[in-house]
Structures are given as C-alpha cells and as structure tokens.
C-alpha cells in the first residue's frame, strides 16, 4: 500500500477543519449555510465567501491527488460548492419579478433580498423590514459564478438560467449610480436606514461585469446562446465612479476596511496601482488595531456603548464610539491573500503570525476565527484615553464562517497548495499591469458622391456608404434597440435590457449579426437626439472627448474603430465646401494625432482584422426564427430618405432581403420623423436664407401678433434689432418672475387674427397660411398660435391624404431650423415642444455619482430645488420645469448646461475640486452676467446673446467660468437679411492687452503677497499666544485658485475710493500722475460672484470648519446655525460634512456676499490653531463681515471718499467697493476681516485670559 505524502496529510488536516467548521452546517437539501448556530438565515454574501475554502480545497485535492480517494474528495468538495451556488440561484430566481422591476426603478423596494431561509430558499423578512439592497452581495455571487465556471465547475444548467444571469447583469450594471445599504447592511453610518453610494458595491459590480463578459456559462459544453454579454461602457462608468470615491468608501465613511475586497482579492477592481496603495495605507493607518481592523470610523456595532434595544443611532451618538470600535480579525485574512497575490512574502508572514495570536482553540484544538474583539464594558474610559492599549475580548459568531473560510483559503495558498492562477482563472489579479497603448481606428465615410468629391479635393480619401457594402452602417440608437432584446425570456417574464443610449465604447466595436458585419456611428452625431449634434463645432468637441476617453478606457482585445460619417449638414452654407471645424479635425486625424489620441485613418475593410468584433449571438434565429412579431409594420421599403443612413439601408435591404434587415428597417422607420410641412427654400447658397427675409412691415406685423399671443422671446429669432427695447426678457440678471408671469397665458381673440363670419378665430385660414408660407419665422409664429390656442395634439388636417398634429409640425420645423443653425429659434422651439435631452438622467446621474449635488432654478429655496439622488427621466424633467417656473427657455438651457457639466466631470474632474453642490440656476445667471460685463451691454441684450450662443460657444463659456481663466467675448452684427444667430466668439485672454503682472497671474500673487497678519491677541503673561499669520496662497484665496494677477497699482494696495476717484480724474493718486485702469474695476467683485455661484472654496476649507466647530457652539450664517454637535456625528473627511456646511452657506442668495462669508470663516479657522479650549458661544459670521464693512467705510471716508463712491448693495448692506477689493494687501478684505474677527471674538474669550492690543 502506497504511503501518504506529506502534502496529502496536510490536505487531510485542512479537509477535517473545513468539515468541522463549515460543511457540517450545510443544509443537505438546499446546500445553503446558516450565518451561525443561532442565526439560521442564509446571507448571500456570507454564503459565497464561506464556500471559498471548500472550493479552494477541492482545487487543491484535484491538483495534489495521490490516490483515487483524493479525486473522490475533490469531486465531493466541488459538488458541495455547486450545491450552494445553485441554492443561492434558486433563492434569487424565485424573485425574478423583482429583478425585472429593479432594472427600471432602482428602488430599494424592488431589490433582491439579502438573506433567505436556509431550509426552503424562501424569504424571511419583508421588503421594507431589512436593508436588502446590497449590490455587492449580488455582485460577489456573479463574480465567483464566473470564476468557478472558468475553473471547470458546471453550475448553470439551462438557457432559462442563462437568461436570468444575463438579467442579473442588468441588475448590477447600474451600481455606479445606485445608492444601496452596502456590505454592512447599514447604508449611512448613522444606521438610520439611509442608503448611499458605496465604493465596495461599485467595485464589486465592476469586477463581476468584467468577469462575466463573453463568458460561456455552460463552460466547454456551451454554445453561442449560453454566452453572457456586458456593455463595456457600463463597466467604465463603474471604474470612473470607483476612482472618484477612493480612498473614501462613501459620503458618510471616509475609509472602510471592506475596500480591501475591492483593491485586492477577490475583485481586483482598481487599475491604478497608486490608488490601490493609497487606499491600503488609509485602512492600515486609520483602522488597524491589535486584533484586526475596525470596519469604519465610529462603528458602534457590538461596542459597550451601543444600545441593543434600538435599531438606529442618534446622530450625535456616533462620537461615543470613537476609539472603541470593535476590531475584526477577518480583515487580516484579506491582507494575507493580498500578500499572496502580490508576492509580498513578508506581509503574508506578518499577518499569519498576527492572526495565529487572535485565533481561539476549539474542541480538539481546532483553530476558530472569532467575528470580532470588543473593549470590555468596565475598561471603556481607559480605552478612550489610550486607544489600542486595553486587552479586548472575543464576541459574536464563533467561528465567523466568512473569516474562517478566507483564513483556510489563505493558508492553502500560503503553503503552496494553490497557485494564484487556480483561484483566479480569469486573471483579474493583473488589473494594475500597464495596458498597451491604444490606437484609435477612424473610418471616414461620405454621405454622397458629391461630398466624397469635396473631401477628395481637400486631400481626404473616403468611401461612400454604398461602397462599404457588405459592411452595414447604422446609427447608434439602433444598437440600443438591438441590445434591448438581450436576455428576453417570455416564460420568466423578463423583458431584457432597458433601452439606454449607447456609449462610445459600444459603438467603437464591429458586430457580427447573423454573419453580417455591422458598424455603428457614434451617439453624438445622431441628429434625432438633442440639438447639440446640429453644431459642427460641438461635434468636433464631442469627437475629441470620445477619442481621449477611448485611449484611457479601452480594455478589449483589438483596436477601437470609430465610423465617422460626413453628411450634408457638415458643409458650409453654399454646399460646396466642408465646414472649417470639421475639415480641421479630419486633417488632424489624418496626421495621426487628435484629442490626445493616436489615430489611424483608413477604410473599414482594412480594419476588419485589427478591430474588436463581437458576435451578438442573441440575434441568431431562435426557436421561432424571428426577431419581431407579426404586427410589426411590414411596409419597410417605404422609408423616407431624409437620413443618410436610411437611404442607404433601403437600397441595401433590397439586396439582402433577410429578416434582420427588415427588423433594422422597422426600428429606423419608427425613429425617424416624416415631413409634412411645405418645403422651404433652405437648400444651398444664399437661397437658403431668402425665404426668411422680411420687410419692416412684415416684422411689425409679426411683433404685433406675438404681443397679442404673448409669444415668448420672439425677438430672439428676428433678423434685426429694431424692436430690442420691447423685447421680453428671461430676467436672468433681474429678480425672477413670479410663477404666474411665466405660465402660458390664455390667448385672447384679437382683430389681427383671421376670423370667420361669426367673429371667431378662423383656424382653417391659419392652417392655410401655414401651408402656403415658406418662411420659417411665419411657420413658427402660426404653429405657436395654434399650440397656445388649440393645444399640441390638435390635428391641423394639413393635407387631404392625412393630417398632422401641431406637435408633429413643430418637430419638423425644429429640424428645418436646425439646418440653418439659428440657435435662439432652435432653443425656442425646443422649449415649446418641451424637448428633453435623452441622456439627461444619465448626465445628472454622472454628476451625482461624483458626489456632486445639483440645484436647478434660481435661489433662494423653495424656488431653487436640490437633486441629491438619481431621479427617473420624467421626474427629473418635471422638477426642472417646476424650478424654471414655466419659463421654457430656462428649462431647456438648464438641461443643456447639465449635459456640459457632465461632460467636463468625466474629462476634467479637477475643475470641480472642493465643489460639492453645482447650482445650475446661478451658473446660468453668471453666464449672462459675464456676457453683459464683457460685451458692455444691457441685461436683456446679454440674455439674448446667451440664448443665441451655439452649443459649442455655450460649452466654451461654461468652461472658462469653471476654470476661472480670464476670457474675452467679441460679437459681430447680424445682417438683416440673414437668419443666422449673431456670432459671439469666446476666447482666453493672452498677452495682448495685458500687463506683465496680469500675465504672470498666480506667480505674481505668490511673490508679492505672502501673509496677512492678525492684530496680536495677547493672553496672560504665562500663556501669550499670537494669532498665526494667514498664508494667502493662490489656492487659499477665495478666487478658487485662479486669481488674475495684481500689481502695486491694483485696488489691494491703493484705496478703492482713491482708484475710482483717480480714474474719474477727481483728485491725484498717491502714485503721482499714474491712474488706475478702468479695466481693473469690478475684477474682484466679478471673481467673488463667480466663485460664490460655483460654491468654490479653498482647499481644506471644510476640514478647517470642522476644527473651529470644536472650539465654539456653532457658526451662524444669516440666521442658519451650523451647530458644533455636527462634529459628534461626522468626521472631518466626510463628504457628508462638506455638503452639510455648503447647504448652510447656500442659504445666502447673493454669490459675492456668500464668498465674503467664506473669507470670514477662513479667518476664523485660525482659532482652531490657538490653545483655547472653547470660545463658548455661537459665532455670527455675518456680524464679522459687517464689522469689517464698517471698518472699511470708516477708513475710506478718512481718505476722502464720499457717500456716492461708497454705495452699498441694498440686499446685503455691504459696500460694493469692499466686494471689489482684493483679498490681500493694505486695503484687502482679509485685512478688515482679520480686524473684525479679532474684535468680535474678544467678546467671547475669558477676560482673565486675553486683552486686545
């Protein structure tokens, strides 16, 4: 008989340990594991982690089998794993209706349950009786389903189960925007049932999605129908949000030990090695103790101070848990596994030794890992005073099966029984390995032979749509429709993937559908969407953004391929040359570099072998062999040819004639509008404008009509400025209108309208005029009249063969106006139609996912409405309309700005540093203010100019405001015979017209202004303390780190009143005959207005506020108190705390006044560095500002300023010159605020300790 090898003996020892601690608890029917001997429920997450040791041991036996009995043991262990995984599958598949509902609602009430009955797989508590929504639990199940399937286990048995798993993919793919209760089932750490976005859930979902992509769930026995498909864009959304969260765990937890499972085994979800190490060190530094790691700071679970009779905590109660949080040995098992996977032998040895010291010996010496170690109740005070010194006692489950399993798995790997590749067959451990450079392949296609000839003349070789056949070209929206059939299962009532817009990663692949290669154009050029695609400069900007995104986020095999169509809308007005922006972009791509990306241009046929190609097996013929039902419109060959892709598809389908072609044609036929209005002379050359030219008489008649019908902003699309004084205003710069003023009024019957014999309005005559006129302006006027009086769904009966509703005609008119790029009229019609951005909810979600709250509407509340959680599309648009108080222009502009903010958030997140709430209403107001300032025009002119900006110019203006850079605005006069919006160019100010010190900017500020000194505050002789000097660097200024530069002649070194008087010639300046430049006036007030509107604060501002709150009873801002008790609930690094402080500051409606309050608080934060235990009162910040204002006024009056110069802002009572003073310098705001703070605080300090000098 062959002797047993040493490795076999060791494995038998681990087998006994696994049976005694884990498998002995497995239910023989369902295969599920109870949480413990006392808790019989089966948690999804705990079950998956608990079975890993069994899986690992089975793999070890399979690898090291000495005898047939070892192979039998391996099979038995592996089948135990399969039994548990299928048991969990049965639990979840019983709730298939919840999976279907959750795909659309993302509601906690529609989530899968977190725990089930161990014996029956049934639910154990109600939907609202537990924090069930735990996306990390579902994700970790899917992750190990993929890993175990790849290792050879056969868990999924039928196509119905495959479809269910595919729908679980849809369930977790929105994790990046779904607030859940997290790995600890508590959500917000106050334990009050508040869900929040958790990095552990986002990271685990990202890992599961990557692991399942293109995985055959039947293993080697599978086929195309059992393959899981994942959209790469959803994975990268998770990646982006995860990177923005780390090293934080959520808004309420600045660090969490559960992140170990994200940055290392099992997820390996982070690709940035620096971020991995940073997060790891944060956990070690802030959470590690003598017995393990705390879960997170101020975790009250099972601490002596926790009240077991209460489910939730009081907010201020969290401070009691500080320094006595329970320590979990579980996390040391993660460190062991991390060391094994990273090859860090020292780390493995260190934590194995540490873990051996906290294990508890059970019966027969079996090592058991306890759930946690807690401070004894009688030694809490001692631990408070000297953290990590008191000996703790084990509590909770023994063994903690989750930890026990990872302990055994780590031991198997550390002793060489398992290699990393065996437990990670999908190679997720290589996530931080640098990826090869990406070369983006771009195929330029021409809509027609004429456009091809134009491109050829410019040296650009292209193909037409017809020439690329048999490769089929389709718009991105068709790919979204195709994917909506993925995962459909009528027996289980699963509808497949919800319709969502396709991202650039999805459209940069080729697709094999029924042996035909398809390519899809990018989403941003689809003109059936929002009007952004009508702006060629905007197309170039979005192309540049997408190329940069592809280079940084492409992870698939093969190179990305973008199909870029050049259509007639990209030609100049005469139709004989290409738009200059498009041409420049095409030439740059031909040169091989554009938008920070390496580009290779060529023909589609040349890219077939190097592109990433995906076979959409779910589009293959099923049992019925059809893709759509019989009631679909079969008249597909009557498709209109307005869209370049549609015209091609109609001809190519005649050749193909297959069922998939008819299916795609059906989709196209239902996504393209059909024209019903009379044609207008808008084709090519000057003729496209002649139809819109009106005489002065016509214009007067038009305006009269508009006034009678209360048409909003009619002058926005008039070809002259004759009627500017009477133009309606959006009131962006004035006090907002009341809601009643903005509602569409009832229309009175006036004599100027055509009437019938009874004196009523003759609507048929209006329709006849509509039919006969070729003027876009008249068509818009008539349609608005009909819209106002008859409603959007009124059938005009325009033609005998079929009528058309007002809404349909407005939609068609919108398309025609888009051809001539009249942006004011485009936005106007978009507002009438209540046209919404299809990606609006995604843009909003992107911003929220980066921990930015949004407000829409102008302040104050309740008009300004806050968005702090993702909203469904309809609810979001309704909220925007309410906040806009019925003004359709504000509504449509709010949506547009939200999209731009999301674009910048994805590509330049640094623009939003230290900004946690984006106030879109104020941003729009500031944009109009900036135009008025730069163009030196009235508020009404600025509003008109803003609405007439092209999308690219609007986005450019927003970027300049966000970046804080100085910029200039120029405009050209719009000719009277043109419908085109006035050209307004926005550009960064360079060396021209700027002084040397203005050009040097921040460097000049750093070199000339180093510190601002407080007046000395003298304490008693034994404790004399001087206020520290406040370093005023570029980043700590209220200019948000973007000052414009100052010199010795700026208002910071001269009296502001002296500067104004000097520029007006009233008296000589202190610097001789030199005078201050007019251009300098208003500079700092403008900067404060911008920063106040953007909520921009200095770096580290909120952490300093947290410290000052510990020295006083609270801070009061205009009657709203930020209490010191906030520090007992929140830690200084929490995003939640920053948002709370910001919400108090946002009670102030005037941006510049708000920013002065921020400066005053910044001065107060120096008190945190002074050895004073407590100031002893609530500090009224606005009083400090007003004291500073009084000091400023007194000093200016002594220098000869009169009341006219020292005019006050009526809203705040602050001198406008103080708003316009630089932060530093002799007459800087910091000088006066420092004096005011010292004066104010003296009243609250103990008189025995201080005296003012």
Protein Blocks (a to p, Z undefined) as FASTA:
>chain_A
ZZddfklmmmmmmmmmmmmmmmmmpcfklopacfblmlmcdcfklmmmmmmmmmmmmmmm
mmmofbfklmmmmmmmmmmmmmmmmmmmmmmmmmmmmmmmmmmnopaklpccfbdcfklo
pafbdfklccfbafklmmmmmmmmmmmmmnopafbfbfklmmmmmmmmmmmmmmmmccce
bjnonopaklnopacddfklmmmmmmmmmmmgopafkljmbcfklpccddfklmmmmmmm
mmmmpmcfbfklmbdfklmmmmmcfklmafblklmmmmmmmmmmmmgcfkbccfbghiag
hpakbcfkbmbdcfklmmmmgopaccdfklmmmmmmmmmmnopaklmmmmmmmmmmmpcc
dehhiacddfbdcddfklmmmmmmmghkaccddehjdddfklmmmmmmmmmmmnopacfk
lmmmnommmmmpccdddddddddddfblmlmmmmmmnopacddfklmpcbdcddfklmmm
mmmmgoiafklopgbjadddddfklmmcccdeehiacddddfklmmklcfklmpmklmmm
mmmmmmmmmmmmgcbecjddddddddfklpcfkopaccfklmmmmmmmmnopaehiacdd
ddfklmmmmmccdddfklpccfkopabdfkbcfklmlpcfkbmklmmmmmmmmmnopakl
mmmmmmmmmmcccdfbdcddfeghjklmmmmpccfklmmmmmmmmmmnopghklmmccbf
klmmmpccehlmmccddfklmpccdddddfkbccdfkopacfklmmmmmmmpccfklmmm
mmmmmmmmnojklcfklafkbccdfklmmmmmmmmmmmnopaklmmmmmmmnopacfklm
mmmmmmmmnopacdedjdddfkbccdfbdcdfklmmmmmmmmnnopaklmmmmmmmmmmm
mmmmmmmmmlmgoiabdcfklmmmmmmmmmmmmnopafklmmmmmmmpcfklmmmmmmmm
mnopacddddddddfkbcbdcddddddddfeopafklmnmmmmmmmmmmbdcdddddddf
klcccdddddddfklpmnlopagbiafkbmklpcfklmmmmmnopaccfeljadcdfklg
oklmmmmmmmmmnopacehklmmmmmmmmmmgbdceehiacdfklmmmpcfklmklmmmm
mmmmmmpmblklmmmmmmmmmmmmmmmmpccfbgoiacdfklmmmmmmmmmmmmmmmnop
afklmpccfklopafklmmpcfbdjklmklmmmmmmmmmmmmmpcfklgccZZ
